[in-house]
């Protein structure tokens, strides 16, 4: 064994290991279950795309879902059978959410896919093979991390632009009760090491360190023996590390073996390290050397409620109750519990944990399936892992700070979480919490600390999303305000320009008028007066009549053109309906219809312009003839007579409308007088 | 849809530690010190401890009833008992019963429960109670100290200290009628006053100091302090608290007194500072109160050093004979600020995020 300097990480705890119960027998093979429930999302990344349909028969190792996108993994049928349903089922996850699962009824034949069976997929000289070929094989076989997180291995191995100098293989298995990696290393050390060789080749790392805790002497020995058999490899070393929870955490193991720390919010590849679980290595070997996809794994079934705790090789998708049935699940009698006097109400039901006692989550039913990442099913008794007492107050003793492997201040994080001070929690690096549970383990007040941190992490994420949304809205709003302001400013500028120009023209006009006043007659004077009373039209008065005429001519021409086009269209339509042929005339029809539309628009535009011009132009003084005035005079006299009658009637009858009528009468008399004056003036002018 | 299996989140294993166990261990660690006190100074301390404990439990039960909390759940965490024991040790042995009662009830009600109970108080409750009675009843607090038994040898004869019943009488009679033969000032007080006129050697020849083997220690008190030191080290070994606070209190106090006490004729020498008065009690049992102390490792050192320095300053230039209570209370004020600026570095970061969280503002974007 190579001796390298071991470092250590701050904190950590030493819980009771409880591993001896499940290492008494060799790995057993679980008998074939009747039905398998295979979720399409068992890995980090996008769920796989289903490639089979209900009713299809599949063979063992056949792909039933393909990877979707770069970070995804394929799913294969763990045994031969028939797909009976593809539907949403509850997933074995702490959220209890549902996900699409492929339900497979097994046929008992356990028949492999032909190309795997005849060995045609085997890559024999895998250490000389092309890296891309190997990675594609790993991807096609759906290999994901088997340590618990389930990251697609092909993605992790595609290191591309990063140089990796150390490959770390995680055989630590620090959580109590779990022994699946231990048994794997004891019984299948050679395959595991061959898998390690493949990974070493893919990363071109300079050295490989296999970290195994010192509570697994048999495993260490087995791996050492197997290493001797592979005499080619000088770069692989088995390293014994002290037993401490959580030294199996990726970040902690890297620190122990290399002394380097993975940067916060970064990945180990950033510091030239790649970390893989021993189970993943074995799966990689089988995929490359035999073409076998990942369809089964070794799972520990243990706890005081299990009659025969052991390690079992299970097919992916096996319902947990098959495993419990095989190993024997003894439920405690509730009467016995009552005699014992359980402390809390929640403890009346049994508990099934998927994972270990520190980081595992409880399952709500035993129908849930085993996934690629399920390394343990733990069924404890009430006495073995009692539920926490009611939490008392935090006395700030600091035991949690001493235990934290991420060198955080869990106590402060707890106070900030309780108070809802998310900014302070973020500043105290709550994002670096690996949720290992060491702090809750040591807390004398039995405070469920990890629950607070999970909640706060979620709250911070929510708040950030809301903040981003409001930032985007703010940017949009400000842009809109700016646009409105800009448009208003432009309008204002135009108005100012027009006003200035108008003033200038006005001044020029005044000068011209003053000149003309001495020469011209009363009419011109009146014309000038009228002109000065209005601002805008003054400048356009002189060119106005010319434009108006021109516009009118244009309008007539346009209207004529429009009429022509409309007639043509009508003609074409008529001929088409006669012939009954739809094809040839249609093209021309399009053209003419377009012409109609353009000409109509032109007519409209001209009409609008004319209306504008007329509005601006002052009312043309019509030549008034003497007859017109006389006619008006006569009409007014008639009206006056009529009104006089009405007034007299009103006076007689004493009607209320009298004052109004009187007023009307007065107005009419005024008008009459004006007309008579006009007539007189006309005569005077004429004469 | 109810399930047949219980749903609890991780972790499922617990180490078995409990708050009541921690408090009980701390109380047990004071036993050597209490034995030494009783041996040298009589029954006063024991009676006070008993009285304080009863008062504390009654007060806490009353206030929990007013707060509508379950009484047994909160009483069984032993925190009231611990405060009472510490006060019983700290108060003068012959202090009238009402001094003890006032101190304990004030600390329970005002210094602990009005802030929300255990864990929520910013100031050390025992020290709040002590400071209150020290300022409110200065006569009783300065004249009720007992003198060590060896001073009575030869003067009264067989009687070395007051008997149990006589002690009870003194305490419960409510008067400060303790005869001069049994009361005495503390060694620190004595040295400080005598230093104005006498040299170190002359002082150390005095009756209070000559009772010990080595004249540099004060009779009786050094054993009491050593007993508390033993108890404190036991707690350290049991990992009830970390070494940071006691070590820095003693180091700071020792350093200050060594610097100044070089001239033993003018200043109290370091041996007296460390081994008399409530130094060891303060360093291991009072300053380490986790609720009110700083929480970060570097912060604890600063906090402890601050206490040590303040103890020296108040003892040397202040009007009070013993300064542990005030020093601790003053540093309690500073603890949150110290915490904010002494955050440790987290795994994966280059340096620690110290200080208050900064809000991102417009200037950041432009910069």
Contacts between the chains, C-beta under 8 A, distances in Angstrom:
chain1	res1	chain2	res2	distance
A	9	B	347	7.4
A	10	B	347	7.7
A	13	B	15	6.9
A	15	B	13	5.5
A	15	B	15	7.1
A	16	B	13	8.0
A	94	B	9	6.8
A	96	B	7	7.9
A	176	B	13	6.7
A	251	B	347	6.5
A	251	B	348	7.1
A	255	B	347	7.5
A	261	B	347	5.7
A	261	B	348	5.3
A	262	B	348	5.7
A	263	B	348	5.3
A	263	B	349	7.9
A	264	B	346	7.0
A	264	B	347	7.6
A	264	B	348	3.6
A	264	B	349	5.3
A	265	B	348	7.9
A	266	B	348	7.4
A	346	B	6	5.3
A	346	B	8	6.5
A	347	B	6	7.0
A	348	B	6	7.7
A	349	B	3	7.8
A	349	B	4	6.4
A	349	B	5	5.7
A	349	B	6	4.1
A	350	B	4	7.6
A	350	B	5	6.0
A	350	B	6	7.1
A	351	B	5	6.3
A	351	B	6	5.1
A	351	B	8	6.9
A	351	B	12	7.5
A	352	B	5	5.3
A	353	B	10	7.9
A	353	B	12	6.2
A	355	B	10	7.6
A	357	B	10	7.7
A	357	B	11	6.5
A	357	B	12	4.5
A	357	B	13	4.1
A	358	B	10	6.4
A	358	B	11	4.6
A	358	B	12	7.5
A	358	B	13	6.1
A	359	B	10	5.3
A	359	B	11	6.9
A	360	B	10	5.8
A	360	B	12	7.0
A	361	B	9	6.9
A	361	B	10	6.2
A	362	B	5	6.6
A	362	B	6	6.6
A	362	B	7	4.9
A	362	B	8	5.6
A	362	B	9	7.5
A	363	B	5	6.2
A	364	B	3	4.0
A	364	B	5	6.0
A	364	B	7	5.8
A	365	B	3	5.6
A	365	B	4	6.8
A	365	B	5	6.5
A	366	B	4	7.9
A	366	B	5	7.3
A	378	B	12	8.0
A	380	B	12	7.1
A	385	B	12	4.8
A	385	B	13	5.8
A	386	B	14	7.7
A	387	B	8	6.1
A	388	B	14	6.1
A	390	B	73	7.4
A	392	B	19	5.7
A	392	B	73	7.5
A	392	B	74	7.8
A	392	B	77	6.0
A	392	B	118	7.5
A	393	B	19	7.9
A	393	B	117	6.2
A	393	B	118	4.5
A	393	B	119	3.6
A	393	B	120	7.1
A	394	B	119	5.0
A	395	B	19	5.8
A	395	B	22	7.6
A	395	B	79	7.8
A	395	B	118	6.4
A	395	B	119	5.3
A	395	B	290	5.5
A	395	B	291	5.6
A	396	B	119	6.6
A	396	B	290	4.7
A	396	B	291	5.2
A	396	B	293	7.7
A	396	B	295	5.9
A	397	B	22	6.7
A	397	B	240	7.8
A	397	B	241	7.5
A	397	B	290	4.5
A	398	B	241	7.6
A	398	B	242	6.9
A	398	B	290	6.3
A	398	B	295	5.8
A	399	B	17	7.1
A	399	B	239	7.8
A	401	B	295	6.9
A	401	B	296	7.9
A	402	B	239	7.9
A	402	B	242	7.3
A	405	B	347	7.4
A	406	B	346	6.2
A	406	B	347	4.6
A	406	B	348	7.7
A	407	B	344	6.1
A	407	B	345	6.7
A	407	B	346	5.2
A	407	B	347	4.8
A	408	B	346	5.6
A	409	B	295	6.6
A	409	B	296	6.6
A	409	B	343	6.9
A	409	B	344	7.2
A	411	B	295	5.9
A	412	B	295	6.7
A	412	B	339	7.3
A	423	B	357	4.5
A	423	B	359	7.5
A	424	B	356	8.0
A	424	B	357	5.5
A	426	B	357	7.0
A	427	B	353	5.2
A	427	B	356	7.9
A	427	B	357	3.9
A	428	B	343	6.8
A	428	B	353	7.2
A	429	B	346	4.3
A	429	B	349	6.8
A	429	B	353	6.8
A	432	B	346	5.2
A	432	B	347	6.4
A	432	B	348	6.0
A	432	B	349	7.7
A	435	B	10	7.8
A	437	B	10	5.7
A	437	B	11	3.2
A	437	B	13	7.8
A	440	B	11	5.2
A	440	B	14	7.2
A	441	B	11	6.0
A	441	B	13	6.2
A	441	B	14	5.9
A	441	B	15	4.9
A	442	B	15	5.2
A	442	B	17	6.2
A	443	B	17	7.2
A	444	B	17	4.2
A	444	B	18	5.2
A	444	B	19	4.7
A	444	B	21	7.0
A	444	B	22	5.5
A	445	B	18	7.7
A	445	B	19	5.1
A	446	B	14	6.6
A	446	B	18	7.2
A	448	B	9	7.3
A	450	B	9	7.3
A	450	B	10	6.6
A	450	B	11	6.5
A	451	B	9	5.7
A	454	B	9	7.7
